[in-house]
Amino acid sequence: MIQGVLPALITPFTKDNKIDEEGLRKNIEFLIEGGVSGVVPCGTTGESATLSIQEHERVIEITVEHSTVPVIAGTGSNNTVEAIELTESAEDSGADAALLITPYYNKPNDRGMIAHFKTIANKVDIPLILYNVPSRTGINLKPEIVAELAKESNIAGIKEASGNLEQVTRIIEMTQDEDFVVYSGDDALTLPILSLGGIGVISVVANVAPALVVSMVEAFRRKDLEKARQTHIKLAPLVRAVFLETNPIPVKKAVELIGLPAGEPRLPLAPISPENEKKLKTVLNDLNLIK
């Protein structure tokens, strides 16, 4: 599987609330120039919940066509049939893998959770990455369920954003005999998760500072732990700033402030408050990211 830094792409919108296709291409180029290992369109950061099926498929199609690094397409849903349709479409578009969020709102029981992911896995051939983010979905993907799903040949990893390092440890412990990997899904915990055996990060903050996040991960991989630690500390204020409000509200403003296409978040998300925008701008200036 793809190691390193994979930004969870924002979806830029035009002033009339359409997908900014040229803006998306420009952002992808910026991230590739920053040294990222892959890109992830249509995740939570890409406002997948407010994209139509057609928009969702178009964003993935553009990303696959324009990217020179691997693409892990966000194709999850709380509707199993819809998740299958999106994942099959991503596979047909040429995505290298798919990212599947746990079903939100439904709060499936354990048998339902397992059946959901296995049903999708049986419909496609590309690798699937589970995505656990309980703060957004209302349900936690238990290590025992992850271990069961890891036995499926094309369920290849998990993006772990529970914020629980003990859970990450248990997942790695329980899947060590499988061909299965763990990505950090929480920018604040990337370095600790790497130290436990994670292979990279699906990152929000990399939309704004890809080179810095890449620097930290590469320092860790070459065993320069002091450089990795220093870069982690340097990034910490920016990590806090891009989560001052619900993701992706602050990161879209940050992308705009550094001169890249972003647009406003779609309702029901409202633009960042003036107070938090000021805090965000201060952090970006401190890191010399505003040109």
Secondary structure, 3 states (H helix, E strand, C coil): CCCEEEEECCCCECCCCCECHHHHHHHHHHHHHCCCCCEECCCCCCCHHHCCHHHHHHHHHHHHHHCCCCEEEECCCCCHHHHHHHHHHHHHHCCCEEEEECCCCCCCCHHHHHHHHHHHHCCCCCCEEEEECHHHHCCCCCHHHHHHHCCCCCEEEEEECCCCHHHHHHHHHHCCCCCCEEEECCHHHHHHHHHHCCCEEEECHHHCCHHHHHHHHHHHHCCCHHHHHHHHHHHHHHHHHCCCCCCCHHHHHHHHHCCCCCCCCCCCCCCCCHHHHHHHHHHHHHCCCCC
